[in-house]
């Protein structure tokens, strides 16, 4: 527990002063501090203080008003201030409950656009004898199970693909800068090549932020689904078609042939008799920072089939000119 009795005494003094002479004291919160269930002034004052610390970039001081055990990397001031925007002009616009138990409060605050403020619901409750702020959905997961690139938050914290799991983050409210970097160049977040966007946290579904097509955001997670596009696969298939044609010209035993194709099991009599029958179950296989591709065939020549499947396999990458390179 980071908070102290001294800190709570300060909040109570501010609360009492604003109640006694709100109209004559500058700096008093414009927030609403009553509900149908009782007085909420103490809880509202705590939320006001919490947001004042955020606006000043004082992450540790803001975290001390919660009961959340934030990992240090999320409280690093350089990381937090690297956000696209941090909250300002915060005020509680609605509160329910009372200071003797739990208060649910709706807070309105500005991130990047004063004309379109964010709203989020917070909870104030007792924890170890102190009033603390919590409940804005502070735990957030980045889920990337099938995209080769990394998600980077505020240009500092990087999260790789994890096939069977996600990355859990504990975030203070802000507008976070999100980018995606795929070293292969084969995948992207937006159809137009966009790989950057801003994400408000807590996430406000009513917001006007543009989210790329290959990203979905829920109240608790960011899901990445950047995949190799069908057009790119068609390009690679054309390269493999060229290899199979060259392999036939090499009598099914040259460098263009699949490595696992037996070398000259018999002399090829009629090159026009060669047929390649594609097998199912192969294709794109992404992993962290890598895209593999394979295509398998049953090969027939001179009226007889090869007992062993012929498999072309390799990695995919776009070069500096945007050309797809299939490396065996």
N, C-alpha and C positions, 0 to 999 in steps of 0.2 A: 504494500500500500504506500503510494508516494505522497499522499496528502497529509497535512499536519493540522492540529487544532488551531494554530495561529492563522493559517490560511482561511479556515472556516469562520473565525471571528471577524476577519476583514470583510467577508461576504455579508455577514449579518449586519455589520455596521453600515455598509453601503445600502443594504436593503432597507433598514430602518430609516436612514436619512432620506431616501427617495420616497418612502411612504409618507413621511411627515411633511416634506416640502417639495414634492416632485416638480411643481410648476416653477419654483424659484431656484433650483439647484441645477447648474449646468453639468452635463456629463451623465445625468441619470439615464438609465436604460429606457428606450421607448417601448420595450417589450411589454406584453400583457402579463399580468402577474396574479390574476384571479381566475378561478374556474367555478363551475356550479357545485363542486364537491368541497371547496374550501380554499384556503390561502396557498398560493404557489410562489410567493415572492422570493423565498430563499432558493428554490430550485431554478427559477428564472434568472436570478442574479448569478448563479453558478454557470449557467449556459452562456450568459453574457460575457463572463470572465473567460470562459473557455474559448470563445470566438475572438475575443480581443487578443489573446495569446497567439491564436492562429494567424490573425491578421498581421501581427508583428513578427511572425516566423519563429515564435518561441515554442518550439515543439515539445520540449521536455516539460515546460511549465503547463502546457495544455494537457499533456499526458498525465500529469500529476493530479488533475481534476477528474480522472477516470479510475476505474478499477481494472484496466486492461494492461497486461504485461507486454508492451510493445518491444519487439526486437530493436536493437540500437540502430540498425541500418535504416529503419523507417522513421526514426527521430533525428537522423542526421540533418542539420539545418541546411547544408548545401544541397542535399537531395530534395528536401521539401521545397526550398526556394527555387529549385529548378523546374517546379511545376509550371504549367502554362498559366495558371492563376491560382491564388490562394484566397480564402474567403474574406470578404469585407462587408460592411454595412449590415451586419447580422442583427436580427431581432426575432424574438419569440412572438409569433402571431396567434398562437392558440396553445392553451395548456389545460390539461384535465388531470384530476387527482388532487392531492394536497401534500404539503411539506411533511406531514407526519407519516406518510407511507411512500407511495410511488407517484411520480408526475410524468405523464406523457406529454411532450411538447413538440409543436411544429415550429421549426425555425426557418426563416427566410433569409437568404444571404446572396450576395453578388459574387460571381466568379469573374467571367470575362465580359459580360454584357449586362450593364445596369438595367436595360429595358426588359431583360428576361432573367430575373433572379431565380435561384434554385430554392427548392423547399425540401426539407428532410425531417423525419421524425426522430426525436431523441427521447431517452428515458433518464430520469433522475431518481436515484434510490439511495437507501442507506447501505453502506458496506463498511463493516468494522467501526461503526459509530460515526461515520462521515457520510455526507451527501456526495455522490459521485455521478458523473455523466456517462452514459453508455447507450447501447441499443440502436446505433445507427447502421448496423450491419457491417461492423468494422472489419470482420474477416472476409477476405476476398481471395478467390482462387483463379489462377491462370491455367487453363486446360488446353494443352497442345499435344495430342496423342498421335498425330499423323502428318504434321507439317515440318519440313526440315529446318526451317528458320528459327531464330530466337526472338522472343519478345523482350524489349528493353524499355524500362520505365524511367522516365525523367533523364534519359541519357546515361544512367549510372548502374541500375540494377538489371542484370540480364538473366533470362530464364529460358532454358533449353527445352527441346521436345522431351516429354516423358511418356512412354507408350501406355503405361497402365495407371498413371496417377497425375496429379496436378501440383502446382506450386501454391502454397498458402501465404498470403500477405496480410498484414495488419496495417491498415492505412488510415491516417487522419484525413478529414475532409479537405479536398482540394480538387483542382482540375489538372489531372495528370497527363503528361506527355507520353504517348505510347508509340513505339516504332517496332518494325519487324525487319529483321535482316536474315536473308537466306544466302549463304555463300555460294550456292549452286546457281542462283539466279532463276531457278525453274518455277518458283512460286511467288505469289504476291497477294496482298490483302484485298486490293481493289482491282476491278476489271480494267481500270485505266492506268494501272501500275502504282497506285497509291499504296504506300507502306507506312504512313504516319497518320495519327489522329489524336484528338484530345478526348479524355474520358473523365467526366465528373464523378466524384465519389463523395458521398453516397450517390449512386446512379439514379437520376431522375428521368423516368420514362417519358415524361412530358417535355423534356428538353429539346432543343433545336440542334443538337450536335450531330454531325454527319459521321456515321460509322461505316467503314468499308464493307463490301458485300460478303467477304469471307471471314467476318468477325460477327459474333453475336454476344450481347451482354445482358445478363440477368442481374437481379439484385445481389447475387452472391458470386458471380463468376464471369470471366471473359473466356469465350471459347473460340479458338483459332481453327479454321478449316481451309487453309490455303493448300490447294492441290495442284498437281501438274495438269495443265489444261489439255483438252482433247486435241486441239490444234498442234500442240507440241508433241503429243504421242504420235499423231499422224506423220509428223516430220521424221521422228525416229523410225517409225515403221517403214517409211520410204527409204531411209538409209539401210535398213536391214534387207529390204527387197533388193537393193542394189548389191548387197553382199551375197545374197543367195544366187543372183544372176551371175555374179563373178565367180562364185564357187562352182557353178555348173561349168563355166568356161575353163575352170582349173581342174576339170574332171573329178570334182568332189574331193579333192585332196590338197588344195592350195591354201594360202594364208587367209583367203576370204571366207573359208568354211568355218563352221563352229569348231571350237577346240576339241569337243568330245566326239566329233564325228570320226569313226574309224578311218584311218588312212588307207586308201586303196584296198578295200576288202576284196574287190574284184575290178577288173578293167571296165571302164564305162564304155559301152558300145554306142549307144544312141543318146546324145545329150538332150534331144527333144522329148525323151521319155521321162525325164526327171520331173517329179512333182513334190511340192512341199505342202503338207497338210498341217495346218496350225493346231496346236494342242491347247486345251483350256488350262486355267490355273496359274498363268504367268502374267506379268505386267509390271506396274510401278510398285516399288517398295521403298518408301521414304524412311530415313532414320535421321538422327541428329546430325545436321550439316551435310547430308549426303542423300542423293537420289539414285537408286539402282533400277535398272529396267532389264527384263528378260522376255524372250519370246522363243517358244519351243515348237518343233515340227517333227512329224513322222515323214521320213524321206523315202520316196520310191524311185527306183531307177531300173530301166530295162525289165520292167514287169515284176520286180522283187522289192520288198521293203527292207530297210535297214532295221536291225533288231533294236538298236539304241536310238533314243530320241536325239535330235540335233537341237542344241540350245545355244542361242545367242544371248549373252549376258554382259552387262557393263554398267557404267555410271553415266549420268546425264549432267550436263552443265552448259550454261550459256556463256559464250565468249564475249569479249568487249564489244563486238559488233552485233550482239544479240542472236548469233547463230548457235543452234543447239548442237553440242558435240557429244557423240556417243562413243565412250572410250571402253574398249573391251579389255 
